[in-house]
Amino acid sequence: MLYQEFYKTWFDQACITTNQVYAWRPNFDKNNFSRWVKKGLLIKLRNGYYTFPEYLEEPNFALFLANRIYRPSYISLHTALAFHGLIPESVVQITSVTSLKTTKFQNSYGTFTYKTVKPQCLTGYDRMPFSKEKYLLMASPEKALIDLLYLYPFYKSGADIKTLRLDDDLLHDNISVVLMITFMENFNNKALEKRLKLLLNTYGL
């Protein structure tokens, strides 16, 4: 098969899987993937997942990939907090939440980390337009905070909470305490309840 045919068929998909390709062409030569990767015509994201090098230039494309290479998942934790402007610094890796096992992938777009929560806690995210027909699954700021307090139990004091350097103005103007409490209740976790009370007291919410 000529690469041009493959490219024309799959480029707009942006993130493709080997299963999709085999459904399209059952006799597709799997060696094409490794050959095209070596030639720089494809980028391997993880086993069975590929994209095209042209997308390296697209802003925030790694966020789009985070949702696609491990499902179900949504972007949360420090990445979502930075996206919403609640923490000042950019994040080194893209952090997501999933109901699958905790894992990590590294590829040309960076490091993708996935933390596990119970399936009933896989809520509180929005479907946000990305480009054309693409979209992102991004935690609301309230859910990103709850996910963080649940998954990182070392926030045990006001001083610990302050290390997050959360934006005081955004917390008071844009964050719904009621919504955070609602998300917290899904976890049914007493330690999380204590950490949320600590955060609310620390920031006077």
C-alpha positions as CSV (number, residue, x, y, z in Angstrom):
1,M,0.0,0.0,0.0
2,L,1.2,3.5,-0.8
3,Y,1.5,5.8,2.1
4,Q,-0.4,8.5,0.2
5,E,-3.6,6.5,0.3
6,F,-3.2,5.8,4.0
7,Y,-2.5,9.5,4.7
8,K,-5.5,10.7,2.7
9,T,-7.8,8.3,4.5
10,W,-6.6,8.8,8.0
11,F,-5.0,12.3,8.4
12,D,-8.2,14.1,9.5
13,Q,-8.7,11.4,12.2
14,A,-5.5,12.7,13.8
15,C,-5.2,9.8,16.3
16,I,-5.6,6.4,14.7
17,T,-5.5,2.8,16.1
18,T,-4.3,-0.3,14.4
19,N,-7.8,-1.8,15.0
20,Q,-9.3,0.9,12.9
21,V,-6.9,0.4,10.1
22,Y,-7.4,-3.4,10.1
23,A,-11.2,-2.9,10.0
24,W,-10.6,-0.6,7.0
25,R,-8.1,-3.0,5.3
26,P,-8.1,-6.5,6.8
27,N,-5.0,-7.5,4.8
28,F,-3.1,-4.3,5.8
29,D,0.6,-5.2,6.3
30,K,1.3,-4.4,10.0
31,N,5.0,-3.8,9.1
32,N,3.9,-0.6,7.4
33,F,3.5,1.0,10.8
34,S,7.2,0.4,11.9
35,R,8.5,1.3,8.5
36,W,6.6,4.6,8.3
37,V,7.6,5.4,11.9
38,K,11.3,4.9,11.0
39,K,10.8,7.2,8.0
40,G,9.2,9.9,10.1
41,L,5.9,9.5,8.3
42,L,4.0,8.4,11.5
43,I,4.5,9.0,15.2
44,K,3.9,6.1,17.6
45,L,2.0,7.2,20.7
46,R,1.8,3.9,22.5
47,N,1.2,0.3,21.3
48,G,-1.5,0.4,18.7
49,Y,-1.9,4.2,18.5
50,Y,-0.4,6.5,16.0
51,T,-0.6,10.1,14.7
52,F,1.0,12.2,11.9
53,P,4.1,14.4,12.5
54,E,2.3,17.4,11.1
55,Y,0.3,17.6,14.3
56,L,3.4,18.3,16.3
57,E,2.9,22.0,15.3
58,E,-0.7,22.2,16.5
59,P,-1.0,24.0,19.8
60,N,-2.3,21.9,22.7
61,F,-2.6,18.8,20.5
62,A,-1.1,16.7,23.3
63,L,-4.3,17.5,25.4
64,F,-6.4,16.1,22.6
65,L,-4.2,13.0,22.5
66,A,-4.5,12.5,26.3
67,N,-8.2,11.6,25.9
68,R,-7.6,9.3,23.0
69,I,-4.8,7.0,23.9
70,Y,-6.3,5.7,27.1
71,R,-10.1,5.5,27.5
72,P,-12.2,6.2,29.4
73,S,-10.3,9.2,30.8
74,Y,-10.5,13.0,31.1
75,I,-7.8,15.6,31.8
76,S,-7.7,16.6,35.4
77,L,-5.4,17.3,38.4
78,H,-2.5,19.8,37.8
79,T,-3.0,19.9,34.0
80,A,-6.7,20.9,34.4
81,L,-5.9,23.4,37.2
82,A,-3.2,25.1,35.0
83,F,-5.6,25.1,32.1
84,H,-8.3,26.9,34.1
85,G,-5.7,29.3,35.5
86,L,-5.9,28.2,39.1
87,I,-2.2,27.4,39.4
88,P,0.5,29.7,38.0
89,E,3.0,27.4,36.4
90,S,2.8,25.3,33.3
91,V,2.8,21.5,33.9
92,V,5.6,19.2,32.7
93,Q,3.3,16.2,32.2
94,I,-0.3,15.8,31.2
95,T,-2.3,14.3,34.1
96,S,-5.6,12.5,33.6
97,V,-8.1,10.5,35.6
98,T,-9.4,7.1,34.5
99,S,-11.4,4.2,35.8
100,L,-8.7,1.8,34.3
101,K,-5.5,1.0,36.0
102,T,-2.9,3.7,36.8
103,T,-0.4,4.0,33.9
104,K,2.0,6.3,32.1
105,F,3.0,6.7,28.4
106,Q,5.9,8.7,26.9
107,N,6.1,9.7,23.3
108,S,7.1,12.7,21.1
109,Y,4.3,14.8,22.7
110,G,5.5,14.3,26.2
111,T,4.5,12.3,29.3
112,F,0.9,11.2,29.8
113,T,0.0,10.0,33.3
114,Y,-3.3,8.4,34.3
115,K,-4.6,8.0,37.9
116,T,-7.3,5.7,38.9
117,V,-10.7,6.5,40.5
118,K,-13.8,4.4,41.0
119,P,-16.1,4.3,37.9
120,Q,-18.8,6.3,39.8
121,C,-16.3,9.1,40.3
122,L,-15.6,9.5,36.6
123,T,-17.7,12.6,36.4
124,G,-17.3,16.4,36.6
125,Y,-15.7,17.0,33.2
126,D,-16.8,19.0,30.2
127,R,-16.7,18.3,26.5
128,M,-14.8,21.3,25.2
129,P,-14.3,22.3,21.5
130,F,-10.7,21.9,20.4
131,S,-10.6,22.3,16.6
132,K,-12.9,21.5,13.7
133,E,-14.8,18.3,14.9
134,K,-12.3,17.6,17.7
135,Y,-13.0,18.1,21.4
136,L,-11.3,17.7,24.8
137,L,-12.7,16.0,27.9
138,M,-11.5,18.4,30.6
139,A,-12.3,18.4,34.4
140,S,-14.1,21.4,35.7
141,P,-11.9,23.3,38.2
142,E,-14.0,22.0,41.1
143,K,-13.6,18.4,40.0
144,A,-9.8,18.8,39.3
145,L,-9.4,20.0,42.9
146,I,-11.4,17.1,44.3
147,D,-9.5,14.6,42.2
148,L,-6.2,16.1,43.4
149,L,-7.2,16.0,47.1
150,Y,-8.3,12.4,46.7
151,L,-5.3,11.1,44.7
152,Y,-2.6,13.1,46.6
153,P,-3.2,12.5,50.3
154,F,-0.1,14.3,51.4
155,Y,-2.0,17.6,51.6
156,K,-2.4,17.3,55.4
157,S,-2.0,20.9,56.6
158,G,-2.7,24.5,55.6
159,A,0.9,24.9,54.7
160,D,0.7,21.8,52.4
161,I,-2.4,23.3,50.7
162,K,-0.6,26.6,50.2
163,T,2.1,24.9,48.2
164,L,-0.4,24.5,45.4
165,R,-0.3,28.3,45.0
166,L,-4.0,28.4,44.0
167,D,-5.2,31.7,42.6
168,D,-7.2,33.4,45.5
169,D,-9.3,35.6,43.3
170,L,-10.4,32.8,40.9
171,L,-11.2,30.5,43.9
172,H,-13.5,33.1,45.4
173,D,-15.0,34.4,42.2
174,N,-15.4,31.3,40.0
175,I,-15.3,28.1,42.2
176,S,-18.5,26.6,43.5
177,V,-18.1,25.1,46.9
178,V,-21.5,23.3,46.6
179,L,-20.2,21.6,43.4
180,M,-17.0,20.5,45.1
181,I,-19.0,19.0,48.0
182,T,-21.2,17.2,45.5
183,F,-18.2,15.7,43.7
184,M,-16.6,14.8,47.0
185,E,-19.7,12.8,48.1
186,N,-19.3,10.5,45.1
187,F,-16.0,9.2,46.6
188,N,-17.5,8.4,50.0
189,N,-14.1,8.9,51.6
190,K,-13.7,10.5,55.0
191,A,-10.1,11.4,54.5
192,L,-11.1,13.3,51.3
193,E,-13.8,15.1,53.3
194,K,-11.2,16.3,55.8
195,R,-8.8,17.5,53.1
196,L,-11.6,19.4,51.4
197,K,-12.5,21.1,54.7
198,L,-8.8,22.0,55.1
199,L,-8.7,23.6,51.7
200,L,-11.9,25.6,52.3
201,N,-10.6,26.8,55.6
202,T,-7.2,27.7,54.3
203,Y,-8.6,29.8,51.5
204,G,-11.6,31.1,53.5
205,L,-14.2,29.7,51.2
